[in-house]
Amino acid sequence: MITDKCNNVLVLAPHTDDGELGLGGTINYLIEQGKNVVYAAFSTAEQSVPAGFPKDILKTEVKRATEKLGVKPENLLIYNYEVRKLGYARQEILEELIRIKNTVHFDLVFIPSLHDIHQDHTTIAQEGVRAFKNTTLLGYELIWNNLTFNTQCFVKLEEKYIDAKVEALKEYESQGRRDYLSKEFIYALAKARGVQAGCAYAEAFEVIRLFL
């Protein structure tokens, strides 16, 4: 399995919760296997926080959510780029990605799918490819934003890892009752990918760059 040889893993999330939604089960699995997982969230979407919540609530929620998955506090990087405007800070984001790259030798980097149509997701995906072009890159799916998605790679997961994903996403109380945050949706997608992979549950990824 490709992850067996990956000791340092980086997850690039345009917004808080994207990493958990795209690969929460895989994050929990990798950490249980002893891998060092760094999670970088580029926007806390303060401009989109619903009325009644503190503007920085997503910063609190991502800390709790990633802790549920086993991410060490020191491995959580939170940036405050304005939601839906990451494209205006491309060069600054690229330079930050290169800085991250130079701190640790990452064996595997997860980015949003290159087919993701959300403008912030597109920015992180494209700049992630530029910064880590010599690293194995896998694109994660957020099917409500993907016009198409190539299920070229699967991580087979036990039920406990899907449970951990569900529990992590429960921390995002500010996001309300979005369908893609529901336990039913999380399990349905994991089951569907599991059927494709010949197992009970799985998460699927696009292979963007692969180094063996």
Secondary structure, 3 states (H helix, E strand, C coil): CHHHHCCEEEEEEEECCHHHHHHHHHHHHHHHCCCEEEEEEEECCHHHCCCCCCCCHHHHHHHHHHHHHCCCHHHEEECCCCCCCHHHHHHHHHHHHHHHHHHCCCCEEEEECCCECCHHHHHHHHHHHHHCCCCEEEEECCCCCECCCCCCEEEEECHHHHHHHHHHHCCCHHHCCCHHHCHHHHHHHHHHHHHHHCCCEEEEEEEEECCC
